[in-house]
Amino acid sequence: MDPLEYCRQKVASPGSAVYYALRFAPETQHHALLAVHAFHAEITEIPDEVSDAAVGEVKLNWWREELQRLFDGQPRHPVSQALTPAIDTHALPAETFREIIQGAAMDLSYNVYPSFRELAVYCHRTGGGLASLLTGVAGTDSAQSARFAHDLGMALTLRRRLLSVRRDARAGRVYIPEDELESAGLQREALLQQQTSPALRTVFREQADRILTFLDQADGHLADVERERLRSGIILAALDRALLREMAQDNFPLLERGFELTPLRRLWIAWRTARRQQRLSRKAGA
């Protein structure tokens, strides 16, 4: 299979969030962004696909070796092959890819985080690594774009884990800080129940508020002149914001059901967001 087609089937099926984030990104970024998202998915899905941490570590070790082959110019995997021109064109650093692998390794080693301080390290490695690569593809290397990448990465990971909270708990992993559960009078076992209790809804709302704070901070970091180049990441942020609003409107019944925006709504949000970034950048550059 063609490497880019493999990546497209992996992460950018029509109607998905990544599909629209790529569709409205600058055309020169499309292939590189697709490959970066596919790499992130390949790595972060490993802990969810294995029941034995040792098996997961073997897979991550294979990717550590593949990463070395990639930067030596001898990639084997379709995702690595798709990444080769992106790395050459955008000078994407190997260390950032390693950070994502280290984040996935934390999934295999940790089943609970005592406080947000420890959870933030995980979020920085997984989501922060992804967002940093997205800004690298966009060709922005300012202090503002670095701060944008950090806060966007935190938000993307926290949202992903909030949405999968019950599945993660069944796998023995909890991404809500233990001290915050205890403050609400809850134990980890509360995440395994069939229904979301009032106390747990409050905890979920607090997690969503934290994500929104990171999204607000990310947007506030950006210089308008950079927005057009970074609109792929900004679209992902806008889609997450809309999803959080839907969850809040239903008062976070996350143990009962999942949440997903319709493809049509994603299209509208992505188009509107992209147009706004283009206007702001062109006005700033005028």
ABEGO torsion letter per residue (X at the ends): XBAAAAAAAAAABBGBAAAAAAAABBAAAAAAAAAAAAAAAAAAAAAAABABAAAAAAAAAAAAAAAAAAAAGBBABAAAAAAAAAAAAAGBBAAAAAAAAAAAAAAAABABBABAAAAAAAAAAAAAAAAAAAAAAAGBABAAAAAAAAAAAAAAAAAAAAAAAAAAAAAGBBABBAAAAAAAGBBAAAAABABBBAAAAAAAAAAAAAAAAAAAAAAAABBAAAAAAAAAAAAAAAAAAAAAAAAAAAGGBAAABBBBBBAAAAAAAAAAAAAAAAAAAAAAAX
